């Protein structure tokens, strides 16, 4: 059954390969992107399966050598069989993971929100540290970070910062980062060297488009007002800041970073759509069983997911009991050290649900 499924995937891969070469598809950017994404996904599966077929043929050949009269040749065959069987098992596991149902939102760009929580000025400084950490991680992966809205903290960092992260598979990598991030360290303002605990809330939301969220113009209340704070001579002279209220849900979004009212409105709508999509998904998830709802934590922004302990150079992810003494590397953007174990755990849980050991 699995072999037939893989054969069907290989046939579809070749079919999509041919479609990408067709002039009418190649000249249509939307169609080309659609099939290019499918091609990349299928290619990953096909490449692993073809490699496994090669390994399995090598195993057949090596087992035939066990019948040879030469003991030295038989011994070499036994050693090779052991290596090939390990590789075959590894490739089988890789195929099972690649065949897991994909979250349709995984390929979407992401709205990243970071808000200072408990801890006063230190929480705002930590919010700035988290934003730099995510920005450096984005640089490593070739993603683009565009700040949509920010509210600076007087002591440094942010009371709140909202950004759009664009690139390949952004949401699939960042979606588990939603929740409470806690820091333990001695603040610069602490004269007696005492360790303080502060926290920030991180929200990760897939960017919503017109297909995902449809908003009726009559459902919006749009207010303009004069921007406040740093920003040049336009501040307090023009009504460029925007406040949008989604009347049915009471969701409010404000943007004032741009001098242009139109740009602020476009940014506010982008954030609003992402929040409405998140609310819709949260409502759907609440109707599911608790087992399905929380494979690696709920992603709920009230859930404490990670602690960054500076004195011990330690990062602890509380969802999978992961502890790494590499905080200095992680805050510089080497987040894969945390995200890869989380993804592996998520995949193992998904395989377990499917009854695959």
C-alpha positions in Angstrom: 0.0 0.0 0.0 2.8 2.4 0.9 4.8 1.4 -2.2 1.8 2.1 -4.4 1.3 5.5 -2.7 4.9 6.4 -3.4 4.6 5.3 -7.0 1.5 7.6 -7.4 3.6 10.4 -5.9 6.4 9.8 -8.4 3.9 9.9 -11.3 2.5 13.1 -10.0 6.0 14.5 -9.6 6.8 13.8 -13.3 3.5 15.3 -14.3 4.1 18.5 -12.4 7.6 18.6 -13.9 6.1 18.7 -17.4 3.5 21.3 -16.4 6.2 23.7 -15.2 7.7 23.6 -18.7 4.5 24.5 -20.4 4.5 28.1 -21.7 1.0 29.0 -20.4 2.0 28.1 -16.8 5.5 29.5 -17.0 4.0 32.8 -18.0 1.5 32.9 -15.2 3.4 33.8 -12.0 0.6 32.7 -9.6 0.2 29.3 -11.4 3.9 28.8 -11.6 4.4 29.5 -7.9 1.6 27.0 -7.1 3.1 24.2 -9.1 6.7 25.1 -8.1 5.7 24.6 -4.4 4.0 21.3 -5.1 7.1 20.2 -7.2 9.5 21.0 -4.3 7.3 19.0 -1.9 7.0 16.0 -4.2 10.7 16.1 -5.1 11.7 15.8 -1.5 9.7 12.6 -1.2 10.7 11.2 -4.6 14.4 11.8 -4.0 14.4 9.9 -0.7 12.3 7.0 -2.1 14.6 6.6 -5.1 17.6 6.6 -2.8 15.9 3.9 -0.6 15.3 1.8 -3.7 19.0 2.0 -4.5 19.9 1.0 -1.0 17.5 -1.9 -1.1 19.0 -3.2 -4.3 22.4 -2.9 -2.8 21.1 -5.0 0.1 19.9 -7.7 -2.3 23.4 -7.8 -3.9 25.1 -7.9 -0.5 23.0 -10.8 0.8 23.8 -12.8 -2.4 27.5 -12.5 -1.4 26.7 -14.4 1.8 26.4 -17.5 -0.3 30.0 -17.1 -1.6 32.6 -19.7 -0.7 35.1 -16.9 0.3 34.9 -16.3 4.0 36.6 -12.9 3.7 34.0 -11.8 1.1 31.2 -13.1 3.3 32.5 -11.0 6.3 32.7 -7.9 4.1 29.1 -8.5 3.0 27.9 -8.9 6.7 29.5 -5.5 7.5 28.0 -3.9 4.5 24.5 -5.3 5.2 24.6 -3.9 8.7 25.4 -0.4 7.3 22.8 -0.7 4.6 20.0 -1.8 6.9 20.6 1.2 9.2 20.4 3.5 6.2 17.3 1.7 4.9 15.6 2.2 8.3 16.6 5.9 8.4 15.2 6.5 5.0 11.9 4.8 5.9 11.6 7.1 8.9 12.3 10.1 6.7 9.7 9.0 4.2 7.1 8.6 6.9 7.8 12.1 8.1 7.6 13.6 4.6 4.2 11.9 4.1 2.7 13.5 7.2 -0.3 15.7 6.4 1.0 19.3 5.9 -0.4 22.3 7.6 -1.8 24.3 4.7 -0.5 27.5 6.4 3.1 26.3 6.7 4.3 28.1 3.6 2.7 31.4 4.6 4.5 34.5 5.7 4.2 35.3 9.4 3.1 38.2 11.5 5.4 38.3 14.6 4.1 40.2 17.7 6.3 40.7 20.8 4.9 42.4 23.8 6.6 43.3 27.1 4.9 41.6 30.0 5.8 41.4 33.7 9.1 43.0 34.8 8.8 46.7 34.0 11.7 48.3 32.0 13.6 45.0 31.9 10.6 43.3 30.1 10.8 46.0 27.4 14.6 45.5 27.0 14.0 41.7 26.8 11.3 42.3 24.1 14.1 44.1 22.1 16.4 41.2 22.6 13.8 38.7 21.4 13.1 40.8 18.3 16.8 40.9 17.5 17.0 37.1 18.0 14.2 36.5 15.6 15.6 39.0 13.1 19.0 37.4 13.2 17.4 34.0 12.7 15.5 35.4 9.7 18.8 36.6 8.2 20.3 33.2 8.6 17.4 31.7 6.6 17.3 34.4 4.0 14.0 35.8 5.2 12.9 39.4 5.1 11.7 41.2 8.2 9.5 44.3 7.8 8.5 46.2 11.0 4.8 47.1 10.8 4.3 48.8 14.1 6.4 49.5 17.2 6.0 51.2 20.5 9.5 51.8 22.0 10.1 51.4 25.7 11.7 54.4 27.5 14.6 52.2 28.9 15.2 50.6 25.6 13.6 47.8 23.6 9.9 47.8 23.0 6.6 47.9 24.8 5.3 46.2 21.6 6.7 45.4 18.2 4.9 43.9 15.3 6.7 42.7 12.1 6.0 40.7 8.9 8.5 37.9 8.3 8.5 36.8 4.6 10.3 33.9 3.0 10.2 30.1 2.4 8.4 28.0 5.1 8.4 30.9 7.6 5.3 29.8 9.5 6.3 26.1 9.6 9.5 27.1 11.4 8.2 29.8 13.7 4.6 28.6 14.6 5.8 26.9 17.8 7.3 30.2 19.2 4.0 31.6 20.3 3.7 31.9 24.1 5.4 33.4 27.1 9.2 33.8 26.9 10.8 34.4 30.3 14.3 35.8 31.1 16.3 35.5 34.3 19.3 37.9 34.6 20.7 40.9 36.4 19.3 44.1 34.9 21.7 46.9 34.1 19.7 49.1 36.5 20.2 46.6 39.4 22.9 48.0 41.7 23.1 45.0 44.1 23.5 42.3 41.4 20.2 40.5 42.1 18.7 38.3 39.4 15.3 39.5 38.2 12.7 37.5 36.3 10.8 39.2 33.4 8.6 38.0 30.6 7.4 38.8 27.1 4.5 37.5 25.1 5.1 36.3 21.6 2.3 35.7 19.1 3.0 34.0 15.8 0.2 34.4 13.2 0.1 33.3 9.5 -0.3 36.3 7.1 -3.9 36.2 5.9 -5.0 37.0 2.4 -8.4 37.7 0.8 -9.2 34.0 0.5 -8.4 33.3 4.2 -10.3 36.3 5.7 -13.0 38.4 4.1 -13.9 41.6 5.8 -17.0 43.6 4.9 -16.3 47.4 4.8 -19.3 48.0 7.0 -17.7 45.9 9.8 -14.8 48.4 10.1 -14.6 51.6 12.1 -11.6 53.6 10.9 -10.3 56.5 13.0 -7.5 58.9 12.2 -5.4 60.8 14.8 -2.1 62.6 15.1 0.9 60.4 15.7 2.8 60.8 18.9 6.5 60.3 19.8 9.6 60.4 17.6 9.1 60.5 13.9 10.0 63.9 12.5 8.1 67.1 11.8 5.0 65.3 10.6 4.3 64.2 14.1 1.4 66.0 15.7 0.8 68.0 12.5 -1.0 65.6 10.3 -3.7 62.9 11.1 -1.6 60.1 9.6 -2.1 57.5 12.4 -4.8 54.9 12.0 -7.0 53.0 14.4 -9.2 50.3 12.9 -11.9 48.5 14.9 -13.4 45.3 13.7 -16.9 45.8 15.0 -18.1 42.2 15.1 -15.2 41.0 17.2 -14.1 44.2 18.9 -10.5 43.7 17.6 -8.6 47.0 17.5 -5.4 47.7 15.6 -3.4 50.9 15.5 -0.5 52.0 13.2 1.3 55.3 13.2 4.9 54.5 12.0 4.5 55.7 8.5 4.0 59.3 7.4 1.4 58.2 4.9 -2.2 57.5 6.2 -2.7 55.0 3.4 0.4 53.1 4.3 -0.6 53.0 8.0 -4.1 51.8 7.0 -2.6 49.0 4.8 -0.4 47.8 7.6 -3.2 47.9 10.1 -5.4 45.9 7.8 -2.6 43.3 7.4 -2.3 42.9 11.2 -6.1 42.8 11.6 -6.6 40.0 9.1 -3.9 38.0 10.7 -5.5 38.4 14.2 -8.9 37.5 12.8 -7.5 34.4 11.2 -5.8 33.4 14.4 -9.1 33.9 16.3 -10.9 31.7 13.8 -8.3 29.0 14.1 -8.3 29.2 17.9 -12.1 28.7 17.8 -11.7 25.6 15.6 -8.9 24.2 17.8 -11.0 24.6 21.0 -13.6 22.2 19.4 -11.0 19.5 18.9 -10.0 16.9 21.5 -7.3 17.9 24.0 -4.9 15.3 22.5 -5.1 16.8 19.1 -5.1 20.3 20.3 -1.7 20.2 22.0 1.0 18.2 20.3 3.8 20.6 21.3 1.9 23.0 23.5 -1.1 24.9 22.5 0.7 27.9 21.1 -1.5 29.9 23.4 0.1 33.2 24.2 -0.5 32.6 28.0 1.5 29.4 28.0 5.1 29.7 29.4 7.2 28.0 26.8 10.8 29.0 27.4 13.2 30.4 29.9 16.5 32.3 29.1 18.8 32.2 32.1 21.8 34.5 31.4 23.9 33.8 34.5 24.0 30.0 33.6 24.0 30.6 29.8 21.0 28.3 29.8 17.9 28.0 27.6 15.1 25.7 28.7 12.1 24.8 26.6 9.5 23.6 29.0 7.3 21.8 26.5 9.8 19.0 25.7 12.1 19.4 28.8 15.0 20.6 26.6 17.9 22.3 28.3 20.8 23.8 26.3 23.8 25.7 27.8 24.1 27.7 24.6 22.1 30.9 25.3 24.8 33.1 23.8 24.5 31.3 20.5 20.7 31.1 20.5 20.1 34.8 21.2 22.5 35.5 18.2 20.0 33.8 16.0 21.0 30.1 16.1 17.4 29.1 16.9 17.6 25.8 15.0 19.2 24.3 18.1 15.8 24.7 19.8 13.4 24.4 16.8 14.8 21.2 15.4 14.1 19.1 18.6 10.7 20.7 18.8 9.9 19.8 15.2 11.1 16.2 15.7 8.9 15.9 18.8 5.9 17.3 16.8 6.6 14.8 14.0 6.9 11.9 16.5 3.6 12.8 18.1 1.9 13.0 14.6 3.3 9.6 13.6 2.0 8.2 16.9 -1.4 9.6 16.2 -1.3 7.9 12.8 -0.4 4.6 14.5 3.1 4.6 12.9 5.9 3.5 15.3 
